[in-house]
Amino acid sequence: MAAIGEISARSGVHIETIRYYERIGLMPKPGRSANGRRSYEDKAGDRLAFIRRARDLGFSLDDIRALLLLADQKAACRDAHALATRHRDAIRVKIKELKRLDRLLTETAAQCQQATTAPCPIIEALAVGVS
């Protein structure tokens, strides 16, 4: 059994985040010691590390909940694959959009003379459609 500070240090998840995960049901409510402090089983650290890695990969909390359910049930890899593939495809769409934004900002910045007078191509590009 471990205190919240220990489980936080081992998993790399902040204490307040652990409490949040408990409130939203990603983490089970821990037992309490005689003095009323949270007391976690060792496997809680593994679950927190799983959640942290999934967050690092950009999975939503709902997706993480689904992945945890699959892990808890020792469910078919097919479902985890479908979820991960859907997430990967969404990331690819975001990457495409970010590349488009990068090109637009690069082109606009290249037109900028960095003068102290108007017109500024960056301001003009941002103001398009604003009236």
Stockholm file with secondary structure:
# STOCKHOLM 1.0

chainA/1-131         MAAIGEISARSGVHIETIRYYERIGLMPKPGRSANGRRSYEDKAGDRLAFIRRARDLGFSLDDIRALLLLADQKAACRDAHALATRHRDAIRVKIKELKRLDRLLTETAAQCQQATTAPCPIIEALAVGVS
#=GR chainA/1-131 SS CBCHHHHHHHHTCCHHHHHHHHHTTSSCCCEECTTSCEEBCTHHHHHHHHHHHHHHTTCCHHHHHHHHHHHHTTCCHHHHHHHHHHHHHHHHHHHHHHHHHHHHHHHHHHHCCCCSSSCCHHHHHHHTTCC
#=GC SS_cons         CBCHHHHHHHHTCCHHHHHHHHHTTSSCCCEECTTSCEEBCTHHHHHHHHHHHHHHTTCCHHHHHHHHHHHHTTCCHHHHHHHHHHHHHHHHHHHHHHHHHHHHHHHHHHHCCCCSSSCCHHHHHHHTTCC
//
